[in-house]
Structure formats: structure tokens, C-alpha cells
Amino acid sequence: MEFTAQQIAEFVGGSVDGDPAASARTFARIEEGEPGALSFLANPKYTPYIYTTTASIVLVADDFVPERPVAATLVRCQNPYEATARLLTLYQRMTERRSGIHPRATVEESAVVGADCYIGPGAYIGKEAVIGPGTQIYANCVVEERATVGSDCIFYPNVSIYHDCKVGSRVILHSGVVVGADGFGFAPGESGYEKIPQIGIATIEDDVEIGANTCVDRSTMGSTFVRRGAKIDNLCQIAHNVDVGSHTVMSAQVGVAGSTKIGQWCMFGGQVGIAGHATVADRTHSGAQAGIAGSVRRSGTTLLGSPAIDAKQFARASVVFKFLPELQAEIRTLKEEIEKRKG
């Protein structure tokens, strides 16, 4: 596939500075640009490369002013980074799109599979399951009975959607994602732990992406939710009855305990742990390995540490922490002097 600078400008809502007929068939970083490649300039520290790159087309900001001649054709737009992401998404969908049901796939007679879908080898679509048009389900995926999947989704190999769960449209699930496994519910008794049946479901709303080997458990009753536009990285755990707010992002190994409600536009770094039955306000940011032990009531809070506290307070405490051995020695010396004076 090949696109001209003019076509790219129209797609991203930009303008062409140079040859509108210049074309690109692939992508490259600006420092590694080559003829026929599209690059972008979003970080000012890479500006020197725009004068040496051999890429055919470079996306730049509207207000970029070159200090000397640039050989590449420039496509000016409001946000080059975002525009590149949109172009990469378009490129990926056009190059990877498949269609048809593989002869080694199993689709139950009562299942409904929309137009232009792909069902890969070893995949199973259960009774009364519904798959929306344009959805791509790769090898060895399982969509169990009565589960519903929207349009234009991509399920990479070995994704499992348990019975009755709901997945919206334009959802991307990477390999090993499990939606709707039982929540961790056990009642302690005299002879051990009795399993509490998990009779609810899990719901993944539109435009969500979930990384490899992440699990979203079904609820005890009602539904676990991952709301519209949320992005969850690899190896995360979303427990039963959790509600993840729209556009919230979680990096690797984040764990959210049961019945916690997380607000919109939150950001959690790798290995953040959030206690159960908490409420986390909108736009809460938390650094890696933080432990959020209870509710966060104030929107826009940034937390660090375990147990997590305000980031500025944590920074001040960290400075003191480094000198604790010296402070302990000073306190011991002072105590000895006090004892001597008492004697």
C-alpha cells in the first residue's frame, strides 16, 4: 500500500508543505528514515534529524519553522504524534485484515457471526453467541455461549470470553486475555473454604484495549465493568465487581481488588495495587509499586509509596528515609549524653 502526502494530509486534517504527490509505503523513525517512508517529529530533541532524514514524508506541527532547507515533504497538523497513531492504526487494519471462517474453527449453529468476520483455526464460538461485523478472532480463541462481541474487534490467539459476558465494538484483546473467569470468592468454614458462586458477568465497553495475559473476572452478581476507552497493559488483574472508569490506563502488573470503583482518566504505573471496596476519584495518578489501601476522594491526586500518600509528601519523606541510619546514630548519642547528665 502506498499513500501520497495529499492523502495523508486529508486523513489527518493537515496541509502539505512540499510535493503533494510524494508517497510513502511504510513507517520509520525520523533518525532512521529512508525513501518511501513516513516519519514524524513530535519531540524537539529530534529536530536535527529532520535536516538529514531521507524519509519521503514527515509529519510536523503546524507551527514548525525549519532553520534550513528540508528535503522531505512536510505534512503539517495539530498533533503529529496523535496523527501518526491514527495512521498506524489505519495501516495495521488494512494490512492485517482477514475474513472467512477457517475450516478447523467450530461455530455452533445457533451462534450469529456478522459479515466480513474472521474466525481462525481452533477457535470456538458457542451456542447463541453473537459476533459483530468485521470482528477478527484469531486461532484458538473461545467465545462461550451467549457471549456478545461488537463490531471491528480484534482478538489475538488464545483469548477466552466466558459465557454471557459482553464485549463492545473496536475492542482489542491480546493473547491470553481472559474475560469472565470466576471472581476470587470463598467463604471460610470449619472444614475449609466454600466457593461462592460467581453468577454475574464481565462487560468490556467500546474502544478498550487489554494487554496479554490480563484477566477481568466476572462479578458475584451484576457485572464487572471496564468502561469505554480504557487501556490496560499486560499481566493486570481486575477482580470481581470492579468498575474501571472510562479512559483510565493501567500499566503492567496492576492489581485491583474486588468491588473497587475507579474513576475516569486515572493513570496507574506498573505494579500498583488497589485494595478492595475502595472508591478512587477521577484523574488519580499513581506511580509504580504504589499501594492504595483505601479510597481516594479528591480528583486529580497523585500518589506514591506503600501505603500510598501524596507524591510531594512521599518525595520529602524519601529524602529523610535515606538518612535514617545517621539520624538513629545521632539520637542514640543524644540519649547517652542525657543519661550521663542525669547520673
C-alpha positions as CSV (number, residue, x, y, z in Angstrom):
1,M,0.0,0.0,0.0
2,E,1.1,3.5,-0.8
3,F,-0.3,6.9,0.2
4,T,0.6,10.3,-1.1
5,A,1.3,13.3,1.1
6,Q,-2.0,14.8,0.0
7,Q,-4.0,11.7,1.0
8,I,-2.2,11.7,4.4
9,A,-2.9,15.4,4.9
10,E,-6.6,14.9,4.2
11,F,-6.8,11.9,6.6
12,V,-5.2,13.8,9.5
13,G,-6.7,17.2,8.7
14,G,-3.4,18.8,7.8
15,S,-1.7,20.6,5.0
16,V,1.2,19.8,2.6
17,D,4.4,21.8,2.6
18,G,6.3,20.4,-0.4
19,D,5.3,17.8,-3.1
20,P,1.7,16.7,-2.7
21,A,2.4,13.7,-4.9
22,A,5.3,12.4,-2.6
23,S,4.4,9.0,-1.4
24,A,5.1,6.6,1.4
25,R,4.6,2.9,1.7
26,T,6.0,2.2,5.2
27,F,6.8,3.9,8.5
28,A,10.3,4.7,10.0
29,R,11.7,6.7,12.9
30,I,12.9,10.1,11.8
31,E,16.5,9.2,12.6
32,E,16.2,6.0,10.5
33,G,14.1,7.4,7.7
34,E,14.5,6.1,4.2
35,P,13.0,6.8,0.8
36,G,9.4,5.7,0.7
37,A,8.9,6.0,4.5
38,L,6.7,8.3,6.6
39,S,8.2,9.7,9.8
40,F,7.1,12.2,12.3
41,L,8.6,15.0,14.5
42,A,6.9,15.4,17.9
43,N,9.8,15.8,20.3
44,P,12.0,18.9,19.9
45,K,15.2,16.9,20.7
46,Y,14.8,15.1,17.4
47,T,14.6,18.3,15.4
48,P,18.2,17.9,14.0
49,Y,17.2,14.7,12.2
50,I,14.7,16.5,10.0
51,Y,17.5,18.1,8.1
52,T,19.3,14.7,7.5
53,T,16.5,12.2,7.2
54,T,15.9,10.6,3.8
55,A,12.2,9.8,4.7
56,S,9.9,10.9,1.9
57,I,7.2,12.5,4.2
58,V,7.5,13.9,7.7
59,L,4.6,14.8,9.9
60,V,5.3,18.1,11.8
61,A,3.3,20.5,14.0
62,D,1.5,23.4,12.3
63,D,3.9,25.9,13.9
64,F,7.2,24.1,13.0
65,V,9.6,26.6,11.3
66,P,12.7,24.9,9.7
67,E,16.0,26.7,10.2
68,R,17.4,25.4,6.9
69,P,16.1,23.5,3.9
70,V,14.3,20.2,4.4
71,A,14.4,17.6,1.6
72,A,11.3,15.7,2.8
73,T,7.8,16.8,2.1
74,L,6.2,18.0,5.3
75,V,2.6,17.3,6.3
76,R,1.6,19.9,8.9
77,C,-1.0,19.0,11.5
78,Q,-2.1,20.0,15.0
79,N,-0.6,16.9,16.8
80,P,2.0,14.8,14.8
81,Y,2.2,12.1,17.5
82,E,-1.6,11.6,17.6
83,A,-1.8,11.8,13.8
84,T,0.9,9.1,13.5
85,A,-1.0,6.9,15.9
86,R,-4.1,7.2,13.7
87,L,-2.1,6.4,10.5
88,L,-0.5,3.4,12.2
89,T,-3.9,2.1,13.2
90,L,-5.2,2.5,9.7
91,Y,-2.1,0.8,8.3
92,Q,-2.4,-2.1,10.7
93,R,-6.1,-2.7,10.0
94,M,-5.5,-2.7,6.2
95,T,-2.5,-5.0,6.2
96,E,-3.7,-7.5,8.9
97,R,-7.4,-7.8,8.0
98,R,-8.6,-11.3,7.3
99,S,-12.0,-12.7,6.5
100,G,-13.8,-16.0,6.4
101,I,-14.3,-18.9,8.8
102,H,-11.4,-21.4,8.9
103,P,-12.4,-25.0,8.3
104,R,-10.8,-26.0,11.6
105,A,-12.9,-23.5,13.5
106,T,-16.1,-24.5,15.4
107,V,-19.1,-22.3,15.2
108,E,-22.3,-23.6,16.8
109,E,-25.4,-23.5,14.6
110,S,-27.2,-21.1,17.0
111,A,-24.3,-18.6,17.0
112,V,-24.6,-15.4,14.9
113,V,-21.5,-14.3,13.1
114,G,-21.7,-10.9,11.3
115,A,-20.5,-10.0,7.8
116,D,-16.8,-9.8,7.0
117,C,-15.6,-11.5,10.2
118,Y,-12.6,-13.8,10.5
119,I,-12.7,-16.9,12.7
120,G,-9.3,-18.6,12.9
121,P,-8.3,-22.2,13.2
122,G,-9.1,-23.9,16.5
123,A,-11.4,-21.1,17.5
124,Y,-14.7,-21.9,19.2
125,I,-17.9,-19.8,19.0
126,G,-20.5,-21.1,21.5
127,K,-24.3,-21.5,21.4
128,E,-26.2,-18.3,20.9
129,A,-23.0,-16.2,21.0
130,V,-23.1,-13.1,18.8
131,I,-20.1,-11.8,16.9
132,G,-20.5,-8.3,15.3
133,P,-19.5,-7.5,11.7
134,G,-15.8,-7.0,10.9
135,T,-14.5,-8.7,14.0
136,Q,-11.3,-10.7,13.8
137,I,-11.0,-13.7,16.0
138,Y,-7.6,-15.4,15.7
139,A,-6.5,-19.0,16.3
140,N,-7.7,-20.9,19.4
141,C,-9.9,-18.2,20.8
142,V,-13.0,-19.2,22.7
143,V,-16.3,-17.2,22.9
144,E,-18.6,-19.2,25.1
145,E,-22.4,-19.5,25.0
146,R,-24.5,-16.4,24.9
147,A,-21.5,-14.1,25.0
148,T,-21.8,-11.0,22.8
149,V,-19.0,-9.3,20.9
150,G,-19.4,-6.0,19.0
151,S,-18.1,-4.9,15.6
152,D,-14.5,-4.4,14.4
153,C,-12.9,-6.1,17.3
154,I,-9.5,-7.9,17.2
155,F,-9.0,-11.0,19.5
156,Y,-5.4,-12.3,19.2
157,P,-4.7,-16.0,19.7
158,N,-5.9,-17.8,22.9
159,V,-8.3,-15.1,24.1
160,S,-11.2,-16.6,26.2
161,I,-14.6,-14.9,26.7
162,Y,-16.6,-16.8,29.2
163,H,-20.4,-17.4,28.9
164,D,-22.8,-14.4,28.9
165,C,-20.1,-11.8,29.0
166,K,-20.3,-8.7,26.9
167,V,-17.6,-7.1,24.7
168,G,-18.2,-3.8,22.9
169,S,-17.0,-2.6,19.5
170,R,-13.5,-1.8,18.4
171,V,-12.1,-3.7,21.3
172,I,-8.5,-5.2,21.1
173,L,-7.7,-8.2,23.3
174,H,-4.2,-9.5,23.1
175,S,-3.1,-13.2,23.5
176,G,-4.1,-14.9,26.8
177,V,-6.7,-12.3,27.9
178,V,-9.5,-13.9,29.9
179,V,-12.8,-12.1,30.3
180,G,-15.3,-13.6,32.8
181,A,-13.4,-16.2,34.8
182,D,-14.8,-16.6,38.3
183,G,-14.0,-13.9,40.8
184,F,-12.0,-15.0,43.9
185,G,-14.9,-15.6,46.2
186,F,-14.6,-18.1,49.1
187,A,-16.3,-18.3,52.4
188,P,-14.1,-19.7,55.3
189,G,-15.7,-22.5,57.2
190,E,-14.7,-25.1,59.8
191,S,-13.5,-27.6,57.2
192,G,-12.0,-25.2,54.7
193,Y,-13.2,-22.6,52.1
194,E,-16.5,-22.9,50.4
195,K,-16.7,-21.5,46.9
196,I,-19.2,-18.6,46.4
197,P,-20.8,-19.0,43.0
198,Q,-20.0,-16.1,40.7
199,I,-23.2,-15.7,38.8
200,G,-22.6,-12.3,37.3
201,I,-20.8,-11.3,34.1
202,A,-18.0,-9.1,32.9
203,T,-18.6,-6.2,30.5
204,I,-16.0,-4.6,28.3
205,E,-17.2,-1.4,26.7
206,D,-16.3,0.2,23.3
207,D,-12.7,1.2,22.3
208,V,-11.0,-0.7,25.1
209,E,-7.6,-2.4,24.6
210,I,-6.3,-5.1,27.0
211,G,-2.8,-6.5,27.0
212,A,-1.6,-10.1,27.0
213,N,-2.4,-12.4,29.9
214,T,-4.6,-9.9,31.7
215,C,-7.7,-11.1,33.5
216,V,-11.1,-9.4,34.0
217,D,-13.1,-11.5,36.4
218,R,-16.9,-11.9,36.3
219,S,-18.9,-10.5,39.2
220,T,-20.5,-12.3,42.1
221,M,-23.8,-10.6,40.9
222,G,-24.3,-7.9,38.4
223,S,-21.3,-7.1,36.3
224,T,-17.6,-6.2,36.4
225,F,-17.0,-3.2,34.1
226,V,-14.1,-1.9,32.0
227,R,-15.6,1.3,30.7
228,R,-15.2,2.9,27.3
229,G,-11.7,3.8,26.1
230,A,-9.8,2.3,29.0
231,K,-6.4,0.8,28.2
232,I,-5.0,-2.0,30.3
233,D,-1.5,-3.4,29.9
234,N,-0.2,-6.9,30.1
235,L,-0.4,-9.0,33.3
236,C,-3.0,-7.0,35.1
237,Q,-5.8,-8.3,37.4
238,I,-9.3,-6.8,37.5
239,A,-11.2,-8.6,40.2
240,H,-14.9,-9.3,40.6
241,N,-17.4,-6.4,40.7
242,V,-14.7,-3.8,39.9
243,D,-15.7,-0.8,37.8
244,V,-12.8,0.7,35.8
245,G,-13.7,4.2,34.6
246,S,-13.6,5.4,31.0
247,H,-10.2,6.3,29.6
248,T,-8.3,5.0,32.6
249,V,-5.0,3.5,31.8
250,M,-3.1,0.8,33.8
251,S,0.5,-0.3,33.2
252,A,1.9,-3.9,33.7
253,Q,1.0,-5.9,36.8
254,V,-1.6,-3.5,38.2
255,G,-3.9,-5.4,40.6
256,V,-7.4,-4.1,41.6
257,A,-9.2,-6.0,44.4
258,G,-12.9,-6.7,44.4
259,S,-15.7,-4.2,44.4
260,T,-13.5,-1.2,43.9
261,K,-14.7,1.7,41.8
262,I,-12.1,3.6,39.8
263,G,-12.9,6.9,38.2
264,Q,-12.3,8.3,34.7
265,W,-9.0,9.3,33.2
266,C,-6.9,7.7,36.0
267,M,-3.3,6.5,35.4
268,F,-1.6,3.7,37.3
269,G,2.0,2.7,36.9
270,G,3.3,-0.8,36.9
271,Q,2.6,-3.0,40.0
272,V,0.2,-0.5,41.6
273,G,-2.1,-2.4,44.0
274,I,-5.5,-1.1,44.9
275,A,-7.4,-2.5,47.9
276,G,-10.9,-3.8,47.7
277,H,-14.2,-1.9,48.2
278,A,-12.3,1.4,47.6
279,T,-13.5,4.4,45.6
280,V,-10.8,6.1,43.5
281,A,-11.6,9.6,42.3
282,D,-11.3,10.8,38.6
283,R,-7.9,11.6,37.3
284,T,-6.0,9.9,40.1
285,H,-2.4,9.3,39.1
286,S,-0.3,6.7,41.0
287,G,3.4,5.8,40.4
288,A,4.8,2.3,40.1
289,Q,4.6,-0.1,43.1
290,A,2.2,2.2,45.0
291,G,-0.2,0.6,47.4
292,I,-3.6,2.3,47.5
293,A,-5.0,1.0,50.7
294,G,-8.3,2.9,50.8
295,S,-10.5,5.4,49.0
296,V,-9.1,8.5,47.2
297,R,-11.7,11.2,47.4
298,R,-10.1,14.2,45.8
299,S,-9.9,14.3,42.0
300,G,-6.5,14.9,40.4
301,T,-4.5,13.4,43.3
302,T,-1.0,12.0,42.6
303,L,0.1,9.2,44.9
304,L,3.4,7.3,45.5
305,G,4.6,4.8,48.0
306,S,3.1,2.0,50.0
307,P,0.8,2.7,51.6
308,A,0.3,5.4,49.0
309,I,0.5,9.0,50.1
310,D,0.6,12.4,48.3
311,A,3.5,12.4,45.8
312,K,5.1,15.6,47.2
313,Q,4.9,14.3,50.7
314,F,6.4,11.0,49.6
315,A,9.3,12.8,48.0
316,R,10.0,14.7,51.2
317,A,9.8,11.5,53.2
318,S,12.1,9.7,50.8
319,V,14.8,12.4,51.5
320,V,14.6,11.7,55.2
321,F,14.5,8.0,54.7
322,K,18.0,8.0,53.1
323,F,19.4,9.5,56.3
324,L,17.6,7.3,58.9
325,P,20.8,5.4,59.9
326,E,22.6,8.6,60.6
327,L,19.6,10.1,62.4
328,Q,19.3,6.9,64.5
329,A,23.0,7.2,65.5
330,E,22.6,10.8,66.4
331,I,19.5,10.0,68.6
332,R,21.4,7.2,70.3
333,T,24.3,9.6,71.0
334,L,22.0,12.2,72.4
335,K,20.3,9.7,74.6
336,E,23.6,8.6,76.0
337,E,24.6,12.2,76.8
338,I,21.2,12.8,78.5
339,E,21.7,9.6,80.6
340,K,25.2,10.8,81.6
341,R,23.9,14.2,82.7
342,K,21.1,12.5,84.7
343,G,23.8,10.5,86.5
